[in-house]
Amino acid sequence: MWWQKAVLGVLILLFAACGYKPSAKYARESLGEKISTNVVISAEDPENTVLVKDAVDAAIIDVFHASLVKRANSDAHLDISISTPSYTPIQYDENGFVIAYRMTITLHIKRFKNGKAKNYTAQGYYDFAVEPNALVTDQQRFEAIRNAAQKAIVSFVAQVSAEGARG
């Protein structure tokens, strides 16, 4: 019985001493516990901007485990603008009709913290299927934009986490 406690103690010591921290912890250290966001509304595509804003806010809560607050109360502020989403055909059927597209979104993010600004570019993509010779529906487009924006936010999180890990 004493050897089980000894093995457990050694395992706890090994895990505690290895210095492992999840990437979200590094991101929180880099951004803070309270974050405010502003997504620049695109006059050309306001519907997509709303989808990106929702995806950004969800990612901040889910990934950073941070609180969304007003800019005056925030540790960091993010100004986000979205490039025009692009569709690229990625698969064709035997008759030459497009049956799958890749939606690509690029987010330009400016982070303000402690009076300093830093720029980031994050890209996300999402592949989706369509019926041969069919138009992309609004529902498919919104879903693709939302998923691509979430992937772009994950890319941003990776960049911020890497900065936090470097110190």
C-alpha positions as CSV (number, residue, x, y, z in Angstrom):
1,M,0.0,0.0,0.0
2,W,2.8,2.5,0.8
3,W,4.3,1.9,-2.6
4,Q,1.0,3.0,-4.3
5,K,1.2,6.3,-2.5
6,A,4.8,6.6,-3.4
7,V,4.1,6.0,-7.1
8,L,1.1,8.4,-7.0
9,G,3.4,11.1,-5.3
10,V,6.1,10.6,-8.0
11,L,3.5,11.0,-10.8
12,I,2.0,14.1,-9.3
13,L,5.5,15.6,-8.9
14,L,6.4,14.8,-12.5
15,F,3.2,16.4,-13.9
16,A,3.5,19.4,-11.6
17,A,7.2,19.9,-12.4
18,C,7.0,19.6,-16.1
19,G,5.6,23.1,-16.5
20,Y,2.7,22.1,-18.8
21,K,0.2,24.9,-19.3
22,P,-2.7,24.7,-21.8
23,S,-2.5,27.2,-24.7
24,A,-5.6,29.0,-23.5
25,K,-3.7,30.0,-20.3
26,Y,-1.0,31.6,-22.4
27,A,-3.6,33.4,-24.5
28,R,-5.3,34.7,-21.3
29,E,-2.0,35.9,-20.0
30,S,-1.4,37.7,-23.2
31,L,-4.9,39.2,-23.5
32,G,-6.2,39.3,-20.0
33,E,-9.4,38.2,-18.3
34,K,-11.6,40.9,-19.7
35,I,-11.8,41.5,-23.4
36,S,-13.7,43.9,-25.6
37,T,-14.3,43.5,-29.3
38,N,-15.3,45.7,-32.2
39,V,-16.0,44.2,-35.6
40,V,-15.8,46.8,-38.4
41,I,-19.1,46.6,-40.3
42,S,-18.5,46.0,-44.0
43,A,-20.8,48.2,-46.1
44,E,-20.6,45.7,-48.9
45,D,-21.5,42.7,-46.8
46,P,-23.0,43.6,-43.4
47,E,-24.6,40.1,-42.9
48,N,-21.2,38.5,-42.9
49,T,-19.9,41.0,-40.3
50,V,-22.7,40.0,-37.9
51,L,-21.7,36.3,-38.3
52,V,-18.1,37.1,-37.7
53,K,-18.9,39.2,-34.6
54,D,-20.9,36.2,-33.1
55,A,-18.1,33.8,-33.9
56,V,-15.5,36.1,-32.3
57,D,-17.5,36.6,-29.2
58,A,-18.2,32.8,-28.9
59,A,-14.5,32.1,-29.3
60,I,-13.5,34.6,-26.6
61,I,-15.8,32.9,-24.1
62,D,-15.1,29.3,-25.2
63,V,-11.4,29.4,-26.0
64,F,-10.0,32.2,-23.9
65,H,-12.4,31.6,-21.0
66,A,-12.5,35.4,-20.7
67,S,-15.3,37.8,-20.1
68,L,-16.7,40.2,-22.7
69,V,-16.9,43.7,-21.3
70,K,-17.1,47.3,-22.5
71,R,-13.9,48.8,-23.8
72,A,-13.4,51.0,-20.8
73,N,-13.4,48.0,-18.5
74,S,-11.2,45.7,-20.6
75,D,-7.7,44.4,-20.2
76,A,-7.4,44.2,-24.0
77,H,-9.5,45.4,-27.0
78,L,-9.7,43.7,-30.4
79,D,-10.6,45.7,-33.5
80,I,-11.5,43.1,-36.2
81,S,-12.2,43.6,-39.9
82,I,-13.1,40.9,-42.4
83,S,-11.8,40.5,-45.9
84,T,-14.4,39.7,-48.6
85,P,-15.1,36.0,-48.3
86,S,-13.9,33.9,-51.2
87,Y,-15.3,30.7,-52.7
88,T,-13.0,28.3,-54.5
89,P,-14.3,25.2,-56.3
90,I,-12.4,22.2,-54.9
91,Q,-14.3,19.2,-56.4
92,Y,-16.1,18.5,-59.6
93,D,-18.4,15.7,-60.6
94,E,-17.9,13.5,-63.8
95,N,-19.8,16.1,-65.8
96,G,-17.6,19.0,-64.8
97,F,-20.1,20.6,-62.3
98,V,-18.8,21.9,-59.1
99,I,-19.9,19.8,-56.1
100,A,-17.7,21.3,-53.3
101,Y,-16.4,24.7,-52.5
102,R,-13.9,26.1,-50.0
103,M,-14.9,29.3,-48.2
104,T,-11.9,31.3,-47.1
105,I,-12.0,34.2,-44.7
106,T,-9.2,36.5,-43.6
107,L,-9.5,38.5,-40.4
108,H,-7.4,41.5,-39.7
109,I,-7.2,41.9,-36.0
110,K,-5.7,44.9,-34.1
111,R,-5.1,44.2,-30.4
112,F,-4.8,47.1,-28.0
113,K,-3.3,46.4,-24.6
114,N,-1.5,48.6,-22.1
115,G,-1.5,51.5,-24.6
116,K,0.2,49.4,-27.3
117,A,-1.3,48.1,-30.5
118,K,-0.3,44.9,-32.4
119,N,-1.6,43.7,-35.7
120,Y,-2.5,40.1,-36.6
121,T,-3.8,38.4,-39.7
122,A,-5.7,35.1,-39.2
123,Q,-7.2,33.0,-41.9
124,G,-9.8,30.3,-41.7
125,Y,-11.4,28.0,-44.3
126,Y,-14.4,25.7,-44.5
127,D,-15.2,23.1,-47.1
128,F,-18.8,22.3,-48.0
129,A,-20.6,20.3,-50.6
130,V,-23.4,21.5,-53.0
131,E,-25.6,19.7,-55.4
132,P,-24.2,19.5,-59.0
133,N,-25.2,22.6,-61.0
134,A,-26.8,24.2,-58.0
135,L,-26.4,27.7,-56.5
136,V,-25.0,28.2,-53.1
137,T,-27.9,28.9,-50.8
138,D,-27.8,31.8,-48.2
139,Q,-28.0,29.1,-45.5
140,Q,-24.9,27.3,-46.9
141,R,-23.1,30.6,-47.3
142,F,-23.8,31.8,-43.7
143,E,-22.8,28.4,-42.3
144,A,-19.6,28.4,-44.3
145,I,-18.7,31.9,-43.2
146,R,-19.5,31.2,-39.6
147,N,-17.3,28.0,-39.6
148,A,-14.4,29.7,-41.5
149,A,-14.5,32.7,-39.1
150,Q,-14.3,30.3,-36.1
151,K,-11.3,28.6,-37.6
152,A,-9.7,32.0,-38.2
153,I,-10.3,32.9,-34.5
154,V,-8.6,29.6,-33.5
155,S,-5.6,30.6,-35.7
156,F,-5.5,34.0,-33.9
157,V,-5.6,32.1,-30.5
158,A,-2.6,30.1,-31.6
159,Q,-0.7,33.2,-32.5
160,V,-1.5,34.9,-29.2
161,S,-0.8,31.7,-27.2
162,A,2.6,31.4,-28.9
163,E,3.4,35.0,-27.9
164,G,2.3,34.2,-24.3
165,A,4.5,31.1,-24.2
166,R,7.6,33.1,-25.3
167,G,7.1,35.4,-22.5
